[in-house]
Amino acid sequence: MTKRKLNREIREKYWMPLEGRHKTGAWEALDASYTESHRAYHTWEHVAGLLENLSAFSNLSTRSDIIAVSVFWHGVVYRTQNQDGSPRPDYENVRDSGELFRQYTLLNKSDADAVHDLIMATANHLQARAEKQYYAGFAGDLDLFLDLDLSSLASPWEKFVENFARIRTEFSWASEVVFCSIQLEILENFAKADVWLYRRAETSEKWRDAARANLKRCVTELRKRIAELSSG
C-alpha cells in the first residue's frame, strides 16, 4: 500500500469520526509529523497498526474514542537527537506530543486530561498507573492503550527485525555501539522475567509469549553485537 493511500484510509476510517473534536489544522499537523523524512518506524504505519488492534479489542475499552485520540497524538513529536547532537530522551518527545495535542483539542477538560495522561503514560510503560479516574473504566483504558503501544513486540520475528531496522534508521546519527547500547537498555527492562509486559488478560494471552521470545532473542543478539564491537 502506498503512503498516500494509507494516509487516506486512516483519515477516512479513523480520523473523520474524531475530527470535530479538534481545531482546524489538526490533521495537517499530524500528517506533517508522521511523514517527516527522518522517521522510519514512528510513522502512519505504526499509528494504523495500533488503531487496527484497538478495533480488534474494542470490546475491552470503555471509551475507545479517548484511546483513539491518544493513538493519533502519542507520537506526533518524535526526534532521537537534540540540536546539540546529544541523544534526546523519549520523555521529551512524549511531553511535547502531549503539549501539541493540547494546542489542537476541543475536548472538554476532563476528556482532554484523560487523553493527556494516556499520552504521558507511554514515557514509562512499565510503571505508569492511572493517578486519577476521569471516568469509570479509565484505568482499564490506560492499560489497554499501553498494551496496544507494545503490540509490535509480538510481531513475527521477521517483522520484529524489520521494525528494529527502521528504528536503527531513526538513529542514523548514532554509532552502532551507541545504538545497540540504547536499545539493549530499553529491551532488557521489558525482557525481565518479573515484568508484566501486557496488562489486560486478553492482550497478554495473545501477545505475551511471542513478545517474550522476540525480546529474549533480540537481547541475546544485541549483547553479542556489543561484545563484537567492543572487542574489535
Helices and strands as residue ranges (DSSP letters): H 3-10, I 11-15, H 16-19, H 26-34, H 44-56, G 58-60, H 64-73, H 90-104, H 109-121, H 138-149, G 151-154, H 157-170, H 176-191, H 201-231
